[in-house]
Amino acid sequence: MKKLSFVLFALGLVVLSSAFMKSTTLKVDVAKSKANWIGKKVTGQHSGTIGIKSGSIIFDNDRPVAGSFVIDMNSIASTDLEGEYAGKLIGHLKSDDFFGVAKYPTANFVLKNAAATVNPVNYIVTGELTIKGTTETVSFDARIDQTSATAKILVDRTKFGIKYGSGSFFENLGDKAIDNMFELNVQLALTK
């Protein structure tokens, strides 16, 4: 009898707690969202933008528990160069030396865990980033609430098979060496 009472009590707690949990799925408003990138080399850096194609974040009681967003690799653009130089840079970034956009037109991130920090809207996010058909686990700090999500994500391009100009794989590059890490600053606007 005690065992049956305990089981009924436990079931009651589960039902009661689920009644108070509020699950909400918010979509990424792609028109109001953006991502900026920075790639560094020995002699300087380049910067630009890249479009968000789609995405959503699922919240339970205002806490992010799952989600994803898709990056449109065809939308990559330069903000530090113009004209012919910008065209050459973007053409090279879209080539197989870098992102192979013809074969891999999108990249995506899938949120697996968001651990809250001291501030209730700041999280250490862990998830799976897929670039050029390769998926790697990444972690980064993010600010996420019911209206937006912002993060600075540092990505080691060589983990995704992008080795062009990397001093880790090629010798004697001199001032032609390109940093393995690139920065992706993501600002997602969320809507119902």
C-alpha atoms as one frame of an Amber mdcrd trajectory, in Angstrom:
protein
   0.000   0.000   0.000   2.854   2.378   0.832   4.433   1.639  -2.545   1.162
   2.383  -4.370   0.740   5.624  -2.381   4.268   6.696  -3.295   3.697   5.949
  -7.012   0.432   7.920  -6.984   2.150  10.799  -5.156   5.013  10.817  -7.725
   2.543  10.758 -10.622   0.664  13.629  -9.043   3.871  15.672  -8.823   4.670
  15.005 -12.491   1.174  16.058 -13.581   1.255  19.109 -11.336   4.711  20.229
 -12.487   3.820  19.761 -16.165   0.707  21.891 -15.653   2.936  24.761 -14.506
   5.552  24.339 -17.243   4.987  26.669 -20.146   6.564  25.536 -23.398   6.839
  28.159 -26.132   8.401  27.967 -29.581   9.606  31.270 -30.999  10.649  31.671
 -34.619  13.645  33.627 -35.859  12.507  36.764 -37.691  15.013  36.548 -40.552
  14.296  40.094 -41.765  15.379  41.510 -38.385  18.187  39.028 -37.664  21.780
  39.251 -38.794  25.199  37.691 -38.505  28.540  39.417 -38.954  31.798  37.587
 -39.565  35.454  38.498 -39.037  38.344  36.537 -40.516  41.914  37.436 -39.580
  45.229  36.998 -41.336  48.809  38.026 -40.566  48.481  41.325 -42.463  45.015
  42.334 -41.223  41.452  41.125 -41.333  38.285  41.047 -43.424  34.715  41.428
 -42.237  31.259  41.009 -43.621  27.731  39.774 -43.200  25.888  36.538 -43.802
  22.138  35.952 -43.810  20.048  33.848 -41.478  17.698  31.640 -43.509  15.466
  30.228 -40.748  15.393  29.137 -37.139  13.515  28.752 -33.877  14.124  28.443
 -30.144  11.989  26.399 -27.738  11.585  27.740 -24.200  10.298  25.981 -21.088
   9.414  28.491 -18.376  11.445  31.214 -20.138  14.527  28.975 -20.321  15.868
  27.945 -23.759  15.896  24.148 -24.023  16.231  23.483 -27.758  16.436  25.240
 -31.075  18.324  25.745 -34.292  19.149  28.261 -36.970  20.218  27.938 -40.601
  22.774  30.216 -42.272  22.468  31.034 -45.988  26.058  30.586 -47.209  25.186
  32.123 -50.607  24.475  35.440 -48.871  28.032  35.961 -47.619  29.123  39.550
 -48.290  32.048  41.833 -47.512  31.759  45.052 -45.500  35.422  46.085 -45.575
  36.032  45.875 -49.336  34.187  47.196 -52.377  33.979  46.489 -56.085  36.466
  44.116 -57.670  38.313  43.375 -54.406  35.110  42.469 -52.583  34.088  40.270
 -55.521  37.398  38.403 -55.443  37.225  37.862 -51.680  33.629  36.633 -51.722
  34.298  34.425 -54.756  37.205  32.825 -52.910  35.209  32.360 -49.694  32.436
  30.651 -51.685  34.935  28.372 -53.479  35.994  24.893 -52.377  39.102  26.436
 -50.740  36.749  27.728 -48.037  33.000  27.059 -47.748  32.205  25.217 -51.019
  28.876  27.021 -51.301  27.847  25.321 -54.570  27.787  21.962 -52.761  27.015
  23.245 -49.240  24.597  26.210 -49.589  23.717  26.257 -45.879  25.379  25.838
 -42.503  23.397  25.210 -39.350  23.530  25.202 -35.573  21.434  22.962 -33.294
  21.158  23.943 -29.625  21.651  20.953 -27.316  22.051  22.617 -23.911  21.840
  26.086 -22.373  23.268  26.351 -18.867  22.231  29.519 -17.041  24.909  31.721
 -15.527  24.428  34.245 -12.705  22.250  36.514 -14.853  18.994  34.714 -15.802
  19.274  35.635 -19.513  22.963  34.721 -19.915  23.790  31.151 -20.853  26.675
  28.917 -21.777  25.287  27.303 -24.919  26.458  23.974 -26.289  25.343  22.624
 -29.614  26.246  21.117 -32.944  27.566  23.371 -35.713  27.556  21.946 -39.241
  29.692  23.528 -41.962  30.570  21.822 -45.272  28.800  18.643 -44.163  30.950
  18.288 -41.034  29.378  18.569 -37.581  31.341  19.646 -34.508  30.282  20.415
 -30.941  30.841  24.058 -29.984  30.215  26.052 -26.803  29.887  29.807 -26.378
  28.336  32.505 -24.197  24.942  33.816 -25.301  22.261  36.194 -24.134  18.825
  34.690 -24.766  15.378  35.947 -23.793  11.907  35.782 -25.344  12.690  38.590
 -27.834  16.262  37.956 -28.972  19.373  35.821 -28.860  22.878  37.214 -29.300
  26.200  35.412 -29.287  29.811  35.683 -30.349  30.883  32.299 -31.691  34.552
  31.527 -32.322  34.893  28.803 -34.946  38.013  26.780 -35.791  37.562  26.447
 -39.552  40.101  23.613 -39.795  37.745  21.309 -37.849  35.379  21.623 -40.828
  38.034  20.744 -43.398  38.813  24.361 -44.326  42.618  24.324 -44.332  43.471
  26.906 -47.007  46.261  29.233 -45.812  46.449  27.600 -42.376  49.864  27.650
 -40.728  48.832  24.463 -38.924  48.881  22.544 -42.226  51.184  24.471 -44.564
  54.745  25.696 -44.035  56.408  28.906 -45.206  53.192  30.882 -45.674  54.779
  34.026 -44.266  52.373  36.966 -44.491  49.900  34.839 -46.485  48.903  32.829
 -43.383  45.214  32.994 -42.398  44.074  32.503 -38.791  42.350  29.171 -38.134
  39.682  30.892 -36.044  36.952  33.111 -37.406  34.358  35.050 -35.458  30.620
  34.917 -36.042  28.523  37.515 -34.209  24.889  36.428 -34.337  21.859  38.574
 -33.470  18.558  36.728 -33.742  15.231  38.538 -33.402  12.547  36.192 -32.042
   8.821  36.290 -32.709   5.721  34.139 -32.137
